[in-house]
Amino acid sequence: MAESRTDKAGRNKPVVKKKDRAAEIANTFEWLITAFILAFVFRAFVMEAFRIPTGSMADTLKGAHFRLRCPQCGYQYDHGFVPHYYGMPEDTIPPGPVAIRQETRCPSCGYRVPAGEKIPVANGDRILVLKCIYQFEDPHRWDVIVFKNPINPAENYIKRLIGLPGETIEVIDGDVYIDGLIARKPPQVQKELWMPIYDNDFRPVNPNQSGAFNGHPWKPPFRFEGTAWKISEEDPTQLLLDSPAGRPSTLAYNAPTADDSDTSANGFADTYAYNEVFNYRRMPIVSDLMFRFYVNPADSQGQIGVTLSKYGVDYKGWISLDGTMTLAKVDKGQETILATKKVDAPAPGVRTLVKFANVDHRLLLEFDGNELSAELGRTSDAMKRDIAILPRAEIFGAGKLALSHVALFRDVHYTGREGARPARAVEGNPFKLNQDEFFAMGDNSPNSEDGRWWGQPTVASRGWDPPRAGVVPRYYLVGKALFVYWPSGFEFPWPSSVKSTLAANSNQSGAMRLLHGLVSLRWIPNVGQMRFIYGGSADKTAPPAQESVEK
């Protein structure tokens, strides 16, 4: 009997399904293999993720650290965690809180936070590095670069690029000089490198605690005596002035002097809250400073300005409330106007941002989005350098004014000597780069093992001869740091009883150890600290700006 068409169709149908499934599985494997190859190529040639384990680039990039908040004024700051100080192997992140082994100091109010408090250790920043960029263009000064450690090419290091091939580098009084001329940092890089000295928005809750603030009870770090300035009774973070429009009154920041005067204020030394406090006393003085505040004038009569003294010369920037910006210097009582600019007069009753900086041999005044600058010379002796004269910072004004969000900052200061160790590229010992050689330093200059200190390499990668001491050869460049995609996150707020129970039993059970590890994960992202990493630019007319990095 003949077989029906229906029977034939039914018998052949499963065979078609089996062939379709086999093709789908083959397609899936093909896509997985393609995706793997693309990911491998992307990681090898385009972009790769790294983790920062140490603090030589702090505060720009942080290694393992304690996240702290001053118990007196509430200012937030970070302090580096160095595993071997705590008897732990290198690159260890403890799963639970750790007792801080030494005191820290608030970078704003100067409160010395005693050692012993148990704090969780935050992981280092995780960054994305653009690996292919230097195949298409040369590195720029002030780029943050990842490269092979010249002493041990198996490791990756991260630093800021300072010197380019053929240049001569010399660090003088904290500034970088290239071929005898000062190297100025691009605006975004400079913004990252300002370090806090004092922020008036953060005031201690117990200022009378004896000896707690740089060895003294705390008081506002300004000299109010004999001035028309006062602290607002309604809002202590505001400074008020009520004086005749033609009679300026000066309010000086009360920094410590050479005789260690009776002041609780932080001084101008090259100190980092990230570093150990016991090293503070031997840090050099920084004279590149910036004052920032918002001014709210009651009317259009008067002026507001800042004086920043460097090497015994006063540099002034001010805004007349009728709408004139002015820069001047006063040397031995003789005032010289350096630059002026007409702007819109500030509106009475409206807060307006004012910034004035003396940085990298240049004055920069900013008011309501308007900028005015003045050149102070590019050579090291252009400002008649005398580091024995301490800097000063003052606010002066006339009329009826209210200042808010007052803060004082210092620039990064590249140190030149570390005890008895000789350093290269420092004053009196300039360092000349050859073809395809680069020079790099860390932003946390007092705590950075970099080109100033490296010894002579004895090994090299890729069959090359070992490079010269102190340089990064071109073939050691890995890429440019681009973005902090995962700053150390936050733990889920589990009940403390759950964590303590798991911690107590983690040595007795593998399951408990696993659960303790899971509840200790910092998987909540710290979105506010995700950020781009700024570097140099291709503008050749613009003056120019040891830490390992783990995959």
ZAMARGU-4260 file (C-alpha; in steps of 0.2 Angstrom, whole numbers, plus 5000, padded with zeros to 4 digits):
<rodrens>
0) 5000/5000/5000 | 5007/5017/4995 | 5013/5028/5009 | 5003/5044/5011 | 5011/5061/5010
5) 5006/5065/5027 | 5016/5051/5034 | 5031/5056/5024 | 5030/5074/5031 | 5028/5068/5049
10) 5043/5056/5047 | 5055/5070/5040 | 5050/5084/5052 | 5061/5079/5067 | 5076/5077/5055
15) 5074/5096/5050 | 5073/5101/5069 | 5089/5091/5073 | 5098/5100/5059 | 5091/5117/5065
20) 5097/5114/5083 | 5114/5109/5077 | 5115/5125/5066 | 5110/5136/5081 | 5123/5128/5093
25) 5136/5130/5080 | 5131/5148/5077 | 5131/5151/5096 | 5149/5144/5097 | 5154/5155/5082
30) 5148/5171/5090 | 5156/5166/5107 | 5172/5163/5099 | 5171/5179/5089 | 5166/5189/5104
35) 5181/5182/5114 | 5193/5186/5100 | 5186/5204/5099 | 5187/5206/5118 | 5205/5199/5118
40) 5210/5211/5103 | 5201/5226/5112 | 5210/5222/5128 | 5227/5219/5120 | 5227/5234/5108
45) 5213/5247/5113 | 5208/5248/5131 | 5212/5239/5147 | 5206/5240/5165 | 5219/5242/5179
50) 5218/5244/5198 | 5229/5257/5208 | 5236/5248/5223 | 5247/5262/5231 | 5246/5281/5234
55) 5260/5289/5224 | 5247/5298/5213 | 5235/5303/5227 | 5224/5312/5228 | 5222/5312/5209
60) 5222/5293/5210 | 5220/5283/5226 | 5227/5266/5231 | 5221/5256/5245 | 5215/5269/5258
65) 5205/5273/5273 | 5190/5285/5270 | 5189/5297/5284 | 5178/5311/5290 | 5185/5323/5303
70) 5175/5320/5319 | 5177/5339/5324 | 5173/5348/5308 | 5166/5334/5296 | 5178/5337/5282
75) 5181/5321/5272 | 5198/5315/5267 | 5207/5299/5263 | 5223/5292/5272 | 5233/5278/5263
80) 5234/5260/5269 | 5251/5252/5267 | 5249/5233/5270 | 5267/5230/5277 | 5264/5243/5291
85) 5251/5232/5297 | 5260/5216/5296 | 5251/5210/5280 | 5258/5205/5263 | 5259/5218/5249
90) 5243/5222/5240 | 5232/5215/5253 | 5214/5222/5256 | 5208/5216/5273 | 5190/5210/5273
95) 5185/5218/5289 | 5189/5235/5298 | 5207/5238/5303 | 5213/5249/5317 | 5223/5264/5310
100) 5241/5262/5317 | 5244/5281/5318 | 5236/5298/5320 | 5229/5307/5305 | 5227/5326/5303
105) 5212/5335/5295 | 5218/5345/5280 | 5205/5359/5284 | 5204/5362/5303 | 5220/5353/5308
110) 5212/5341/5321 | 5224/5327/5325 | 5213/5311/5325 | 5220/5299/5337 | 5226/5281/5331
115) 5216/5266/5335 | 5199/5268/5327 | 5194/5253/5317 | 5190/5258/5299 | 5186/5247/5283
120) 5200/5248/5270 | 5194/5255/5253 | 5201/5247/5238 | 5211/5257/5225 | 5203/5266/5210
125) 5200/5255/5195 | 5204/5264/5179 | 5203/5262/5161 | 5219/5264/5151 | 5219/5269/5132
130) 5233/5258/5125 | 5233/5262/5107 | 5234/5281/5108 | 5253/5283/5108 | 5254/5273/5092
135) 5245/5287/5083 | 5252/5303/5092 | 5266/5307/5104 | 5263/5308/5123 | 5259/5325/5130
140) 5267/5333/5145 | 5255/5331/5160 | 5247/5315/5154 | 5244/5302/5167 | 5253/5287/5159
145) 5254/5268/5162 | 5271/5260/5158 | 5282/5246/5162 | 5292/5248/5178 | 5310/5252/5172
150) 5317/5242/5187 | 5306/5227/5185 | 5297/5227/5168 | 5285/5213/5174 | 5276/5227/5184
155) 5265/5241/5177 | 5268/5259/5185 | 5257/5274/5184 | 5264/5292/5185 | 5262/5309/5177
160) 5272/5313/5162 | 5284/5328/5165 | 5298/5327/5153 | 5298/5323/5134 | 5312/5317/5123
165) 5327/5330/5120 | 5322/5341/5135 | 5331/5345/5151 | 5321/5344/5167 | 5325/5353/5183
170) 5313/5354/5198 | 5316/5371/5207 | 5306/5376/5223 | 5292/5363/5219 | 5290/5369/5201
175) 5295/5360/5185 | 5307/5369/5173 | 5309/5363/5155 | 5325/5369/5146 | 5326/5383/5159
180) 5308/5389/5158 | 5294/5385/5170 | 5281/5372/5164 | 5263/5377/5167 | 5249/5365/5170
185) 5234/5365/5159 | 5218/5372/5168 | 5210/5355/5171 | 5226/5347/5178 | 5229/5362/5189
190) 5211/5360/5195 | 5215/5342/5201 | 5231/5347/5209 | 5225/5360/5221 | 5227/5354/5239
195) 5216/5361/5253 | 5224/5371/5267 | 5208/5378/5275 | 5189/5378/5271 | 5178/5389/5281
200) 5163/5379/5278 | 5169/5366/5290 | 5171/5372/5308 | 5174/5361/5324 | 5160/5356/5336
205) 5172/5357/5350 | 5185/5370/5347 | 5191/5372/5365 | 5199/5354/5365 | 5216/5358/5372
210) 5230/5354/5360 | 5220/5345/5348 | 5222/5356/5333 | 5240/5357/5328 | 5244/5358/5347
215) 5232/5371/5351 | 5213/5374/5354 | 5205/5379/5338 | 5200/5397/5333 | 5196/5404/5316
220) 5212/5405/5307 | 5211/5424/5303 | 5217/5439/5312 | 5202/5450/5315 | 5210/5461/5328
225) 5211/5479/5321 | 5200/5476/5306 | 5182/5479/5301 | 5180/5461/5297 | 5169/5449/5308
230) 5161/5432/5308 | 5142/5432/5305 | 5132/5428/5321 | 5118/5420/5310 | 5130/5410/5299
235) 5148/5407/5306 | 5154/5401/5289 | 5151/5419/5282 | 5163/5433/5284 | 5156/5451/5285
240) 5163/5468/5281 | 5155/5485/5284 | 5168/5499/5281 | 5169/5515/5271 | 5170/5512/5252
245) 5187/5521/5251 | 5195/5513/5266 | 5200/5495/5263 | 5202/5483/5277 | 5213/5468/5277
250) 5210/5450/5284 | 5225/5440/5285 | 5226/5421/5286 | 5235/5416/5302 | 5247/5403/5296
255) 5261/5397/5308 | 5277/5407/5307 | 5295/5401/5309 | 5294/5402/5328 | 5279/5391/5328
260) 5267/5404/5334 | 5251/5401/5344 | 5239/5396/5330 | 5229/5381/5326 | 5229/5385/5308
265) 5237/5373/5295 | 5252/5380/5287 | 5259/5381/5269 | 5269/5365/5271 | 5269/5352/5257
270) 5258/5340/5268 | 5246/5327/5262 | 5232/5320/5273 | 5235/5304/5263 | 5253/5303/5270
275) 5260/5299/5288 | 5259/5314/5300 | 5276/5311/5307 | 5284/5317/5291 | 5275/5334/5291
280) 5288/5344/5300 | 5301/5341/5287 | 5290/5346/5272 | 5295/5361/5262 | 5285/5377/5262
285) 5273/5380/5246 | 5271/5397/5240 | 5259/5394/5225 | 5242/5398/5233 | 5224/5401/5229
290) 5210/5409/5238 | 5192/5406/5233 | 5176/5413/5240 | 5159/5420/5235 | 5156/5438/5237
295) 5139/5446/5240 | 5139/5465/5240 | 5126/5476/5247 | 5128/5489/5234 | 5140/5495/5220
300) 5152/5504/5232 | 5169/5497/5237 | 5180/5483/5232 | 5185/5465/5236 | 5202/5457/5233
305) 5216/5445/5238 | 5234/5447/5242 | 5246/5432/5240 | 5264/5436/5245 | 5278/5426/5237
310) 5297/5428/5240 | 5293/5444/5250 | 5283/5453/5235 | 5264/5455/5237 | 5254/5450/5222
315) 5236/5457/5222 | 5220/5454/5212 | 5204/5464/5216 | 5187/5468/5209 | 5180/5486/5210
320) 5162/5484/5213 | 5159/5497/5199 | 5166/5483/5187 | 5185/5483/5185 | 5197/5469/5188
325) 5215/5473/5192 | 5231/5464/5195 | 5246/5472/5203 | 5262/5469/5213 | 5269/5478/5227
330) 5288/5477/5229 | 5296/5487/5243 | 5281/5498/5244 | 5280/5502/5226 | 5264/5496/5218
335) 5264/5492/5199 | 5248/5488/5190 | 5250/5473/5179 | 5233/5471/5170 | 5216/5478/5171
340) 5199/5473/5163 | 5182/5480/5163 | 5167/5468/5167 | 5149/5470/5171 | 5147/5476/5189
345) 5142/5463/5202 | 5123/5464/5206 | 5120/5469/5224 | 5113/5455/5234 | 5119/5441/5222
350) 5133/5429/5226 | 5147/5429/5214 | 5162/5417/5213 | 5180/5425/5215 | 5196/5416/5213
355) 5214/5423/5214 | 5229/5412/5212 | 5248/5415/5211 | 5254/5398/5202 | 5268/5394/5191
360) 5274/5412/5189 | 5258/5418/5184 | 5243/5428/5192 | 5226/5422/5188 | 5210/5432/5194
365) 5193/5425/5190 | 5176/5434/5194 | 5159/5429/5188 | 5166/5419/5173 | 5178/5433/5168
370) 5197/5429/5169 | 5212/5441/5170 | 5230/5435/5170 | 5247/5442/5171 | 5264/5435/5167
375) 5278/5435/5180 | 5292/5428/5170 | 5297/5410/5164 | 5314/5408/5171 | 5318/5402/5189
380) 5325/5419/5194 | 5311/5430/5187 | 5303/5432/5204 | 5319/5435/5214 | 5317/5419/5223
385) 5320/5419/5242 | 5312/5404/5250 | 5317/5410/5267 | 5303/5422/5267 | 5287/5414/5271
390) 5271/5417/5260 | 5256/5426/5266 | 5238/5426/5261 | 5226/5440/5264 | 5208/5445/5259
395) 5205/5464/5258 | 5189/5474/5254 | 5179/5490/5257 | 5161/5493/5257 | 5147/5482/5264
400) 5151/5464/5259 | 5147/5446/5264 | 5159/5432/5259 | 5154/5413/5259 | 5162/5397/5255
405) 5179/5404/5259 | 5194/5392/5256 | 5213/5392/5254 | 5222/5380/5243 | 5240/5376/5238
410) 5248/5369/5222 | 5256/5352/5221 | 5275/5354/5226 | 5288/5343/5218 | 5300/5339/5231
415) 5319/5338/5227 | 5327/5329/5242 | 5323/5314/5252 | 5334/5313/5267 | 5352/5309/5261
420) 5347/5301/5245 | 5353/5311/5229 | 5340/5315/5217 | 5341/5318/5198 | 5331/5332/5189
425) 5332/5343/5205 | 5339/5360/5207 | 5358/5360/5203 | 5356/5343/5195 | 5346/5345/5179
430) 5342/5329/5169 | 5344/5328/5150 | 5333/5316/5141 | 5339/5308/5125 | 5328/5302/5110
435) 5313/5291/5114 | 5316/5294/5133 | 5302/5301/5145 | 5303/5307/5163 | 5288/5304/5175
440) 5284/5309/5193 | 5270/5305/5205 | 5257/5318/5210 | 5260/5313/5229 | 5278/5319/5227
445) 5284/5316/5244 | 5278/5298/5244 | 5282/5294/5226 | 5296/5282/5220 | 5299/5289/5202
450) 5311/5295/5190 | 5320/5306/5203 | 5325/5291/5213 | 5326/5275/5202 | 5342/5265/5201
455) 5350/5258/5186 | 5339/5244/5178 | 5348/5228/5176 | 5335/5219/5166 | 5324/5224/5151
460) 5309/5217/5141 | 5307/5213/5123 | 5326/5209/5121 | 5331/5227/5123 | 5346/5233/5133
465) 5341/5240/5150 | 5336/5259/5149 | 5346/5273/5157 | 5342/5276/5176 | 5328/5288/5179
470) 5319/5287/5162 | 5304/5278/5154 | 5309/5272/5136 | 5296/5274/5123 | 5294/5255/5121
475) 5289/5254/5139 | 5274/5265/5137 | 5258/5255/5139 | 5245/5269/5137 | 5236/5284/5144
480) 5225/5284/5160 | 5208/5289/5154 | 5194/5286/5167 | 5191/5281/5184 | 5176/5269/5181
485) 5175/5261/5198 | 5182/5270/5213 | 5180/5259/5229 | 5162/5257/5232 | 5151/5254/5247
490) 5146/5239/5256 | 5127/5235/5258 | 5122/5240/5276 | 5120/5223/5283 | 5116/5222/5302
495) 5132/5222/5312 | 5126/5206/5321 | 5126/5197/5304 | 5143/5203/5300 | 5151/5199/5317
500) 5143/5182/5317 | 5150/5177/5300 | 5167/5184/5305 | 5167/5174/5321 | 5163/5158/5312
505) 5173/5161/5296 | 5188/5151/5302 | 5177/5136/5306 | 5167/5134/5290 | 5170/5136/5272
510) 5152/5142/5269 | 5154/5155/5283 | 5170/5161/5275 | 5161/5162/5258 | 5146/5171/5266
515) 5157/5183/5275 | 5167/5187/5259 | 5150/5191/5250 | 5143/5202/5263 | 5160/5212/5263
520) 5160/5215/5245 | 5159/5234/5241 | 5147/5232/5226 | 5137/5248/5228 | 5145/5260/5216
525) 5153/5277/5222 | 5146/5286/5207 | 5151/5303/5214 | 5170/5298/5212 | 5169/5292/5194
530) 5179/5304/5184 | 5190/5308/5169 | 5208/5309/5171 | 5215/5325/5163 | 5232/5326/5155
535) 5241/5338/5143 | 5236/5344/5126 | 5244/5346/5109 | 5246/5364/5111 | 5265/5366/5110
540) 5263/5385/5114 | 5256/5381/5131 | 5270/5380/5144 | 5271/5362/5151 | 5265/5351/5170
545) 5282/5275/5212 | 5268/5268/5211 | 5263/5251/5203 | 5247/5248/5195 | 5239/5231/5195
550) 5228/5223/5182
</rodrens>
